[in-house]
Amino acid sequence: MFELLKKIRQKYQAPEDVSEIIHKRNRFHLRFVFGFSVLFGMITLIAFTLKERTGSLQATTVMYYLYYIIVGIIGLALCFTKSGKLTPSIAVFAFFGIICGFYFLMRPISTAILYYVGFMFFMIILFDYNPFVLAISVILYQVLISILIICKVRMTSETVSVSNWINMFLTSACIIYLAFWKRSGLLKKFSVEKSIEQEKNKSEELLLNLLPRKVMEQLRDTGKASPEHFDDTTVLFAEIVNFTELSEKLAAPELVKILNEVFGKFDAIVEKNSCVRIKTTGEIYMAVCGLPVKDEKHAEHIIFCAKQFIRYIEEYNQTAENKIYIRVGLNSGKVIAGIVGIKKYIYDIFGDTVNTASRMESMSSKMQINISENTYNLVKDKFLFKKQSPIQVKGKGTMQTYLLDEE
């Protein structure tokens, strides 16, 4: 028996996050209920007072409508406090119980049951109460009314028939069933919404692996992302210089594992330094700083990335069976950024700045960082550099380059 009750309780027990949402919603609705109670009690008492100016109000009438005011005020106070989750429910059912108790004492049993059923259906429709609390409240209420009837504590002379009694318990059973049915539907609804939210988060995480957050949000909200022009950026290219040797030596799974490990660490470094990974092409890693969010220290931040790339590879080689070596090239300037493709989104950057950064990388040395004069002019007072002899760059002519000095 206890195991069965435990299973039923687990089935209808709302998770903590859902329970908190339900509780907040109930408290919000309760404010209106209690507020209406206060207004109803005050307006009715004033109306009766004006009507009975020449006579005197009956004590039961005053008590009845005064109770609306008192319970409404107490309920409002409870709703605006950090009271326990059951407190508003207890207040409402106390309110409900005594009001219905008045009707059972002062009205025919059939009228009282009608008020009872109407009030309970209203409570179930408006609120999302814990069905167990509701069931206990209804059962206790039925016991109370049964005691009043058995003890003949009534102010009307109506005889209570067996059919009245049966109808009262049948309607209570229907109300309890409705409460459990509503809770079941509510939990299913929250479960579906939570699953949708989880799938949505997964989709956004996947998109964030391909697109910067700002672009992803623009694409999600508007369905498109327009190309943008950025004047101040620094582009980084890093290449594994002994990749061909490794690809001939290692099996495909092992080679891909190394790339995943190394480029995964590069991703973490890039994100830490407020930069953006654009793409990887085989053994080449490309990143940029200064977009889609502008960054005045774009050159400085991406140099930090490059230095940490080199430092990580040095640490990696201390324990790795298959050592790897990289070279890095940087260039600063204007770029155009946007999404390429219709079905398979690829966020890419274009322009002469990108081409020059690629040339800087190809002309760098193993485990060295080679930068253009554009980048050098932005950070020459913050880092040490070794000036290189002017070199001939395809499509650019003679260019001055610098190697970052780590000493």
C-alpha positions as CSV (number, residue, x, y, z in Angstrom):
1,M,0.0,0.0,0.0
2,F,2.7,2.4,1.0
3,E,4.7,1.5,-2.1
4,L,1.7,2.3,-4.3
5,L,1.2,5.6,-2.6
6,K,4.9,6.4,-3.0
7,K,4.8,5.6,-6.8
8,I,1.7,7.8,-7.2
9,R,3.4,10.6,-5.3
10,Q,6.5,10.3,-7.5
11,K,4.3,10.4,-10.6
12,Y,2.6,13.7,-9.6
13,Q,5.5,15.3,-7.8
14,A,6.7,18.3,-9.7
15,P,10.5,18.8,-10.1
16,E,12.0,21.6,-8.0
17,D,12.3,24.1,-10.9
18,V,8.7,23.4,-12.1
19,S,7.4,23.5,-8.5
20,E,8.9,27.0,-8.2
21,I,7.3,28.2,-11.4
22,I,3.9,26.8,-10.3
23,H,4.3,28.4,-6.8
24,K,5.1,31.8,-8.3
25,R,2.1,31.6,-10.7
26,N,-0.2,30.6,-7.8
27,R,1.0,33.5,-5.6
28,F,0.4,35.9,-8.5
29,H,-3.2,34.7,-9.0
30,L,-3.8,34.6,-5.2
31,R,-3.1,38.4,-5.0
32,F,-6.1,39.0,-7.2
33,V,-8.3,36.5,-5.3
34,F,-7.4,38.1,-1.9
35,G,-7.7,41.6,-3.3
36,F,-11.2,40.8,-4.6
37,S,-12.1,39.3,-1.3
38,V,-11.2,42.5,0.5
39,L,-13.1,44.7,-2.0
40,F,-16.1,42.3,-2.0
41,G,-16.4,42.3,1.8
42,M,-16.0,46.0,2.1
43,I,-18.5,46.9,-0.7
44,T,-21.0,44.4,0.6
45,L,-20.8,45.6,4.2
46,I,-21.2,49.2,3.1
47,A,-24.1,48.3,0.9
48,F,-25.9,46.5,3.7
49,T,-25.1,49.3,6.2
50,L,-26.7,51.9,3.8
51,K,-29.7,49.6,3.3
52,E,-30.2,49.0,6.9
53,R,-29.8,52.5,8.2
54,T,-33.1,52.4,10.0
55,G,-32.5,49.0,11.5
56,S,-29.6,47.0,12.6
57,L,-27.5,44.5,10.8
58,Q,-27.6,40.9,11.8
59,A,-24.5,39.6,13.6
60,T,-24.1,36.7,11.2
61,T,-24.2,39.0,8.2
62,V,-21.5,41.2,9.7
63,M,-19.3,38.2,10.6
64,Y,-19.7,36.7,7.2
65,Y,-18.6,39.6,5.2
66,L,-16.1,40.8,7.7
67,Y,-14.4,37.4,7.3
68,Y,-13.9,38.1,3.6
69,I,-12.1,41.3,4.5
70,I,-9.9,39.7,7.3
71,V,-8.9,36.7,5.2
72,G,-8.2,38.8,2.2
73,I,-5.9,41.1,4.1
74,I,-4.1,38.2,5.8
75,G,-3.8,36.4,2.4
76,L,-2.3,39.5,0.7
77,A,0.2,39.8,3.5
78,L,1.2,36.2,3.1
79,C,1.5,36.5,-0.7
80,F,4.0,39.3,-0.3
81,T,6.2,37.5,2.2
82,K,8.8,34.7,1.8
83,S,6.4,32.2,3.3
84,G,6.5,28.5,2.6
85,K,5.1,27.1,-0.6
86,L,2.0,25.7,1.2
87,T,1.1,28.9,3.1
88,P,-0.9,30.5,0.4
89,S,-2.7,27.2,-0.3
90,I,-3.5,26.8,3.4
91,A,-4.8,30.3,3.6
92,V,-7.1,29.8,0.6
93,F,-8.5,26.6,1.8
94,A,-9.1,28.0,5.2
95,F,-10.9,30.9,3.4
96,F,-12.8,28.4,1.3
97,G,-13.6,26.0,4.2
98,I,-15.1,28.6,6.5
99,I,-17.1,30.3,3.8
100,C,-18.6,27.0,2.7
101,G,-19.1,26.1,6.4
102,F,-21.3,29.2,6.7
103,Y,-23.4,28.0,3.8
104,F,-23.8,24.5,5.2
105,L,-24.9,26.1,8.5
106,M,-27.2,28.7,7.0
107,R,-28.4,27.2,3.6
108,P,-30.1,24.0,2.5
109,I,-27.7,21.2,1.8
110,S,-28.3,21.2,-1.9
111,T,-27.4,24.9,-2.2
112,A,-24.3,24.4,0.0
113,I,-23.1,21.6,-2.2
114,L,-23.7,23.8,-5.3
115,Y,-21.5,26.6,-3.8
116,Y,-18.9,24.0,-2.8
117,V,-18.7,22.4,-6.3
118,G,-18.6,25.8,-8.0
119,F,-15.9,27.2,-5.7
120,M,-13.7,24.0,-6.0
121,F,-13.9,24.0,-9.8
122,F,-12.9,27.7,-9.8
123,M,-9.9,26.9,-7.6
124,I,-8.8,24.0,-9.8
125,I,-9.1,26.0,-13.0
126,L,-7.4,29.2,-11.7
127,F,-4.7,27.5,-9.6
128,D,-2.2,24.7,-10.1
129,Y,-2.3,23.3,-6.6
130,N,-0.6,20.1,-5.5
131,P,-3.3,17.5,-5.9
132,F,-2.3,15.7,-2.7
133,V,-2.8,18.9,-0.7
134,L,-6.1,19.5,-2.4
135,A,-7.3,15.9,-1.8
136,I,-6.4,16.1,1.9
137,S,-8.2,19.4,2.1
138,V,-11.3,18.1,0.4
139,I,-11.4,14.9,2.6
140,L,-11.0,16.9,5.8
141,Y,-13.7,19.2,4.7
142,Q,-16.1,16.2,3.9
143,V,-15.3,14.8,7.4
144,L,-16.1,18.2,9.0
145,I,-19.4,18.6,7.2
146,S,-20.4,14.9,7.9
147,I,-19.7,15.6,11.6
148,L,-21.9,18.7,11.5
149,I,-24.7,16.8,9.8
150,I,-24.5,13.8,12.2
151,C,-24.5,16.1,15.2
152,K,-27.4,18.1,13.6
153,V,-25.4,21.3,14.0
154,R,-27.5,23.1,11.4
155,M,-29.5,26.3,11.3
156,T,-32.0,25.1,8.6
157,S,-34.5,22.4,9.0
158,E,-33.7,20.5,5.8
159,T,-33.4,16.8,6.2
160,V,-30.2,15.4,4.8
161,S,-31.0,12.4,2.6
162,V,-28.6,9.6,1.7
163,S,-28.6,10.8,-1.9
164,N,-27.4,14.3,-0.7
165,W,-24.6,12.6,1.1
166,I,-23.7,10.4,-1.8
167,N,-23.8,13.4,-4.2
168,M,-21.5,15.3,-1.9
169,F,-18.9,12.5,-1.9
170,L,-19.2,11.9,-5.6
171,T,-18.6,15.5,-6.5
172,S,-15.6,15.5,-4.1
173,A,-14.2,12.4,-5.9
174,C,-14.7,14.2,-9.3
175,I,-12.9,17.3,-8.0
176,I,-9.9,15.3,-6.7
177,Y,-9.7,13.4,-10.0
178,L,-9.8,16.7,-11.9
179,A,-6.9,18.0,-9.8
180,F,-4.7,15.0,-10.5
181,W,-5.7,15.1,-14.2
182,K,-4.7,18.7,-14.4
183,R,-1.4,18.1,-12.6
184,S,-0.6,15.3,-15.0
185,G,-1.2,17.5,-18.0
186,L,0.8,20.3,-16.4
187,L,3.8,18.1,-15.8
188,K,3.6,16.8,-19.4
189,K,3.5,20.3,-20.7
190,F,6.6,21.4,-18.6
191,S,8.4,18.2,-19.7
192,V,7.8,18.9,-23.4
193,E,8.8,22.6,-22.9
194,K,12.0,21.5,-21.1
195,S,12.8,19.0,-23.9
196,I,12.3,21.8,-26.5
197,E,14.5,24.2,-24.5
198,Q,17.2,21.5,-24.2
199,E,17.1,20.9,-28.0
200,K,17.2,24.6,-28.6
201,N,20.2,25.0,-26.4
202,K,21.9,22.1,-28.2
203,S,21.2,23.7,-31.6
204,E,22.6,27.0,-30.4
205,E,25.7,25.3,-29.0
206,L,26.3,23.6,-32.4
207,L,25.8,27.0,-34.2
208,L,28.3,28.6,-31.8
209,N,30.9,26.1,-32.9
210,L,30.5,27.6,-36.4
211,L,29.4,31.2,-35.9
212,P,30.2,34.0,-33.4
213,R,27.4,34.5,-30.8
214,K,26.4,37.9,-32.2
215,V,26.0,36.5,-35.7
216,M,24.2,33.4,-34.4
217,E,21.7,35.6,-32.5
218,Q,21.2,37.8,-35.6
219,L,20.6,34.7,-37.7
220,R,18.2,33.2,-35.2
221,D,16.2,36.4,-34.7
222,T,16.0,37.6,-38.3
223,G,16.8,34.5,-40.4
224,K,19.7,36.2,-42.0
225,A,23.1,37.8,-41.3
226,S,24.3,40.7,-43.4
227,P,28.0,41.0,-44.3
228,E,29.9,43.6,-42.2
229,H,32.9,45.7,-42.8
230,F,35.4,46.0,-39.9
231,D,38.2,48.6,-40.1
232,D,40.3,47.5,-37.1
233,T,41.1,43.8,-36.9
234,T,44.1,41.5,-36.6
235,V,44.1,38.1,-38.4
236,L,46.1,35.1,-37.2
237,F,47.2,32.0,-39.2
238,A,48.9,29.1,-37.4
239,E,50.2,26.0,-39.3
240,I,51.6,22.7,-38.2
241,V,54.8,22.7,-40.2
242,N,55.5,18.9,-39.9
243,F,51.9,17.9,-40.7
244,T,52.9,16.1,-43.9
245,E,55.4,14.0,-42.1
246,L,52.9,13.1,-39.4
247,S,50.2,12.2,-41.9
248,E,52.6,9.7,-43.6
249,K,53.6,8.3,-40.3
250,L,50.3,8.0,-38.4
251,A,47.0,6.3,-39.0
252,A,44.0,8.6,-39.7
253,P,42.3,8.2,-36.3
254,E,45.5,9.0,-34.4
255,L,46.2,12.0,-36.7
256,V,42.7,13.4,-36.2
257,K,43.0,12.9,-32.5
258,I,46.1,15.0,-32.4
259,L,44.4,17.8,-34.4
260,N,41.4,17.7,-32.1
261,E,43.5,18.0,-29.0
262,V,45.7,20.8,-30.3
263,F,43.1,22.8,-32.1
264,G,40.7,22.3,-29.1
265,K,43.3,23.9,-26.9
266,F,43.8,26.7,-29.4
267,D,40.0,27.3,-29.3
268,A,40.1,27.7,-25.5
269,I,43.0,30.1,-25.8
270,V,41.3,32.2,-28.5
271,E,38.1,32.5,-26.5
272,K,40.0,33.4,-23.3
273,N,41.7,36.3,-25.1
274,S,38.4,37.7,-26.6
275,C,39.2,36.5,-30.1
276,V,37.2,34.4,-32.6
277,R,38.2,31.1,-34.3
278,I,37.2,31.5,-38.0
279,K,38.0,28.0,-39.3
280,T,40.6,25.2,-39.6
281,T,41.7,23.9,-43.0
282,G,43.6,20.7,-42.6
283,E,46.7,21.7,-40.5
284,I,46.0,25.5,-40.7
285,Y,44.2,27.3,-37.9
286,M,42.7,30.8,-38.5
287,A,41.5,33.3,-36.0
288,V,40.8,37.0,-35.8
289,C,40.3,39.7,-33.1
290,G,38.2,42.8,-33.5
291,L,35.0,41.3,-34.8
292,P,32.1,40.8,-34.6
293,V,32.5,43.0,-31.5
294,K,35.0,45.8,-31.9
295,D,38.2,45.6,-29.7
296,E,40.6,48.5,-29.4
297,K,43.3,46.1,-28.3
298,H,42.8,43.6,-31.1
299,A,46.5,43.3,-32.1
300,E,47.6,43.0,-28.5
301,H,45.0,40.3,-27.7
302,I,45.8,38.2,-30.7
303,I,49.6,38.3,-30.0
304,F,48.8,36.9,-26.5
305,C,47.0,34.1,-28.4
306,A,50.0,33.5,-30.6
307,K,52.4,33.4,-27.6
308,Q,50.2,31.0,-25.7
309,F,49.9,28.8,-28.8
310,I,53.7,28.5,-28.9
311,R,53.9,27.9,-25.1
312,Y,51.3,25.2,-25.3
313,I,53.0,23.4,-28.1
314,E,56.3,23.4,-26.1
315,E,54.5,21.9,-23.1
316,Y,52.7,19.4,-25.4
317,N,56.0,18.2,-26.9
318,Q,57.5,17.4,-23.5
319,T,55.2,14.4,-23.0
320,A,53.9,13.7,-26.6
321,E,55.2,10.7,-28.5
322,N,54.7,12.5,-31.8
323,K,56.0,16.0,-31.5
324,I,54.5,18.8,-33.5
325,Y,55.7,22.3,-34.5
326,I,53.9,25.4,-35.6
327,R,54.6,28.7,-37.2
328,V,52.4,31.8,-36.8
329,G,51.7,34.9,-38.9
330,L,49.8,38.0,-38.1
331,N,48.5,41.1,-40.0
332,S,46.2,44.0,-39.0
333,G,43.8,45.9,-41.2
334,K,40.3,46.0,-42.7
335,V,38.3,42.9,-43.4
336,I,34.8,41.9,-44.6
337,A,33.0,39.3,-42.5
338,G,29.9,37.3,-43.3
339,I,28.2,34.0,-43.8
340,V,29.1,32.0,-46.9
341,G,26.6,29.4,-48.1
342,I,22.9,28.8,-48.0
343,K,22.4,25.4,-46.5
344,K,25.8,24.9,-44.7
345,Y,26.6,28.1,-42.9
346,I,30.3,29.1,-42.8
347,Y,31.4,32.4,-41.2
348,D,34.4,33.7,-43.0
349,I,36.5,36.8,-43.5
350,F,37.9,38.3,-46.7
351,G,40.2,41.0,-47.9
352,D,43.8,41.9,-48.4
353,T,44.4,41.8,-44.7
354,V,43.6,38.1,-44.6
355,N,45.8,37.3,-47.6
356,T,48.7,39.2,-46.1
357,A,48.3,37.4,-42.8
358,S,48.5,34.1,-44.7
359,R,51.8,35.3,-46.3
360,M,53.2,36.3,-42.9
361,E,52.5,32.7,-41.7
362,S,54.1,31.0,-44.7
363,M,57.2,33.1,-44.4
364,S,57.5,32.5,-40.6
365,S,59.9,30.0,-39.1
366,K,59.2,27.0,-36.9
367,M,57.9,27.9,-33.5
368,Q,58.1,31.7,-34.4
369,I,55.6,34.5,-34.7
370,N,56.0,36.6,-37.8
371,I,54.0,39.9,-38.0
372,S,53.5,42.6,-40.6
373,E,54.5,46.2,-40.3
374,N,50.8,47.1,-39.8
375,T,50.6,45.0,-36.7
376,Y,54.1,46.1,-35.5
377,N,53.0,49.7,-35.5
378,L,50.1,48.9,-33.2
379,V,52.1,47.1,-30.6
380,K,55.7,48.1,-30.9
381,D,55.7,49.7,-27.5
382,K,54.3,46.6,-25.7
383,F,56.4,43.7,-27.0
384,L,59.9,43.1,-28.1
385,F,60.6,42.3,-31.8
386,K,63.4,41.4,-34.1
387,K,63.4,43.3,-37.3
388,Q,63.8,41.1,-40.4
389,S,65.3,41.9,-43.7
390,P,62.7,43.2,-46.2
391,I,61.2,40.3,-48.1
392,Q,59.5,40.0,-51.4
393,V,55.8,39.0,-51.0
394,K,53.8,37.7,-53.9
395,G,51.2,40.2,-55.0
396,K,52.5,42.8,-52.4
397,G,56.0,43.6,-53.4
398,T,58.7,44.2,-50.8
399,M,57.5,44.2,-47.2
400,Q,59.1,44.7,-43.8
401,T,58.3,42.0,-41.2
402,Y,59.2,41.4,-37.6
403,L,59.6,38.3,-35.4
404,L,58.3,38.4,-31.9
405,D,61.2,38.2,-29.4
406,E,60.3,36.0,-26.5
407,E,63.5,36.8,-24.6
